[in-house]
Amino acid sequence: MGFKQGFRALMLGTAILASSHAPAAVLDNLYQVQVTPQEGQSRDDAMRDAMVVMLQRLAGSEVDLKREPVARALQTPQDFMSRIGSSEAGQLRIQFDPDALTRVLKQSGQPLLGPNRPGIVLWGIEAGELGDRALSPVAPQSLLLKQAAQHRGVALSFPLGDLQDMALVNEQVIRQASAEELLEASERYPAEGTLALIASGSDDSTELQWNLWLNDDHSSGKVSGSAAQAADELMKELAGRIFNQYAIPAASGGEHTEWRLHVEGVDGVAAYSGLLGMLRRLGTQQQPQMLEIDGDRVLLQVSFPGTEEQLERMLALDMRLQRIPEPVVEPEPLPQMDVDAQPVSAATEPETPVLSASDEPVDAPAEVPLQAGPEPTLQEEPEQAQPAAPEEPPMPTLYFRWRG
């Protein structure tokens, strides 16, 4: 069965299976929140706190919790939970309904960031009395950072620390936050952001000094507190900067900009399934629409309320989609002139006969007397044509190659 026939059958009712290969930083546990009720706190209040954390993951730390319908949703957080569990230590594990939360945030007109997140690779050192040492992925501080990253919706990862990494990055490079070496070493990892971290102090009093490079933006800062508090504050800082660059803005008046995506290299149903699954994770409610199939080229229409730069940045999170320049259409050749055909010149035009004086004149027709008739009636002027409606601007088209 060819691609077109297989795809048509898929669209007629066959379930679309998501591709198992997902190089993008997709947070599968984004909609799961774990909270520990404080002493004297009711179960309902703990669930409400969990929903606030969930809303901040999706709509940023500046989410307006008092705006309707978010405020109304916080009164009954159980309506947005699909599963509630607890551990022996009393910790609540809550699974939220993605569609219900997305719908509430969109109705309230707030920006949104879906499960596709930019990866952040962490290069860290621990400062001690004997000097600096590399921060191990299994060190207690690293485990706290991983836990805080999951809690705040940050796709955090650690480098391998092999010979290739050590050839470019050492403790001094991290302490000096040398962008050239750190960014070069991070190129081998599927991450859009690079974090340099210096951890110092004890469990009761920890200081984290950080530098973040995310696309073309560089930011730095310092947080302190207990080891767990400092880790959580750092991840809140990172989550805010990620949200500022990648959040999908709310559409004004419910309007969305329509975009066409021209994708090459979609050579089968499985490839199309992976492409469609990736587009669904953009965070928009509208589903992508297939417009045309030509061999391994697919033309899709997606609804996205942001700018071209924001759309391209979101699509670039999945490294299987590579931006390519718009193909140049060669102009059609002009029709060939027939060299055998001779143009008609003035010399070949027939001459008008000239009457000489000897030629007899032709009798003129007799004059016919005019007869009185009905007076001519005035004809109505034709209605003026209405001006044509202005043509809608062409839909912007972006060109990509699929490398799934």
VENGI-V797153 format. One record per helix or strand. SS is the DSSP state (~ for helix, > for strand). FROM is the first residue (numbers start at 1). LEN is the number of residues. Records with the same first field share a line. If there is no record, write none. Layout:
# VENGI-V797153
SS=FROM-LEN  FROM-LEN
This chain:
# VENGI-V797153
~=3-9  43-17  70-6  77-4  98-10  140-13  163-6  171-5  179-8  227-20  252-3  269-12  308-8  346-3
>=26-1  32-5  81-6  91-6  112-1  116-1  119-10  131-4  155-4  193-9  206-9  217-9  248-1  257-8  289-6  297-8  321-3  397-6
